[in-house]
Structures are given as structure tokens and as C-alpha cells.
């Protein structure tokens, strides 16, 4: 009897050990899961030792994705405005990191005027998000009445008389704001392939918008909080990121939001670049193109490799979302000119 009891106990111990091993080998949570351990189980987790961690420099607008995903993947993350980095590297300074996560065409704006080039080849586009006008339904409805023509809606919405009712990031430092101003210039008649804004009226319009708009680091969140007739000129990713992070009890407030897209969308396209011939850059770039990274971008409201952002169909403002183009690149020389215009 005693021997039988011991045999049963031994069998139970073997089963427990087997289950434990199996549990340790289980796959990470699904790509859309928010478990902080999910990224750590992926194939690209870097060493915890500081000297062995890849250094990732992120533009300010990608701070949330970098902190939420890439820190957990083992990158040593620093954050800096895109124009600060671009101007420093273009002037011959150091990137100060192994890889720069930025948006097109800032990787080109950071190239010095004389060879050798500062960076090797960029990654393919890692994530995309179109520019949009977003805000309380009443404010967007009022905008529809005041600016009924879709092809000129953005220029109309940001006209001198309405500039104070537009929330925009600081165009002197923000990559997203510069891309937004390029889209405004396009709606006002500047060709997409132009290298400079030459129309004095458009120059003054951009200066007025940059100086008198409600400057904010979180335009959509701010306009929804203050209500009224203010709309945000931002990227779709910000809207989704805010909505995705809301508690259930807070969702009702954001059900009263609406979006409008420019006809010719200048989308935000995320890429990564590394100093030319940097050892180990290939590993860091592979990590940024991994499924863990893609899931992090989608949680942050971006589309990746043809896949929609997380919960885009569930967020009320996106019901009836039109098909928007996200393949219209911005001219680097035009962005540099717009930056000069609004900073002078």
C-alpha cells in the first residue's frame, strides 16, 4: 500500500514538472496583447547590461511607442525632437545612438551637404499614419459648413480667421507639424514636388498658422478636453492612441469625436536609420522590423505592413472611415523651406 502511494506521488510530481516546462515554453501573448513580458520573450531582447544594449534615439512624437515597446525589448531609449537631431547631424555632429527612429524625409534632411553620407540605407517603412483634422463632432460639423469643398478644406480650416481654432504641435520643432504644414501648403496651391514655398500669401499663411494656432504636444487630447470649436491638425495615430488607452467609463466622452482627411494625404511614414557602416546595425534594424515591434506600433495607432491599427474599427470616430492614401511622400527641400519660414 505504501509503495503504491509513493508511486502515485511520483507520477503526480512528473506531471507537475512536465506542465511547468511546457508553461515556460509557451508562446508570447498575441501581437495585440499588452503584457509587458510579451516583448521580452521575443527573439530580439537585448542584454540587460548597459554596455550591450542597442541605443535607440526616438523622435518626440514616437515617445509613447518607444517607452511602451522598445524599452521592453531591451533598447536603451533616448528621445529628442526630430529637427534637433536632423540639424545636428546635417551639421556634421554625431547621432549619439546606434539607430534613429524617425519619419520620412527627416532621414534625408539629416544628411550633410557633402559626402560621406551620415547614414546607411533606411529600413523599409515600419509604420504609417495619415494626417487628419479631428475634434468634437460639433466643431467638425461647423467646419464642414464653413469649408464645404473637400479639396480645399485643409487650407480653409487653417485660414487666418480660423488659425486660433486649430491645435497644432510647435512647427519649429515637431516633425508631425512640419508635415502638416506641407499639406496645408499643398492645399493652398504649392505643387507637391516643389522645393520651396514661393507664393508670398502662402508664406504668410503658414507663418500665421504656426504663430497663432493653439500649440500643444497632444492636440487631439487637448481639443477634446476643452471642447468648443477647436479642432486638431494631427495624425490619425494620436486619435487612436488616446481612445485605445481610455477606460471604459471615459469612452462616452470620445464618442462625440469626428475626423476629416485631406484629399491628398501626406502620411507620416516611420523609418529607422543608423550611422553608415555601424557594426550591429543589422541586428537593431531586424528588431525594429520584428512582429513585436509591429504590434507596438499598432497599439500606438499606426498601421503596419498593410495591417490596420489596433481597434480602428471599434473606435466610434472611425466608423465609416474612408479609404485614404498614405503613399504621398513629402519633398525634403520643401520641408526644410517650411521650417525656415515658420522659424524666422
Buried (B, 14 or more C-beta within 10 A) or exposed (E): EEEEEEEEEEEEEEEEEEEEEEEEEEEBBEBEEEEEEBBEEBEBBBEEEEEEBBBBBBBBBBBBBBBBBBBBBBBBBEBBBBBEBBBBBBEEEEBBBBBBBBBBBBBBBBBEEEEEBBBBEBBEBBBBBBBBBBBBEEBBEBBBEBBEEEEBBBBBBBBEEBBBBBBBBBBBBBBBBBBBBBBBBBBBEBEBEBEBBEBEEBBEBBBBBBEBBBBBEBBBBBBBEEEEBBBBBBBBBBBBBBBBBEEEEEEEEBEBBBBBBBBBBBBBBBBBBBBEEBEEBEBBBEBBBBBBBBBBBBBBBBBBBEBBBBBBEEBBBBEEBEEBEBEBEBBBBBBBBBBEBBEE
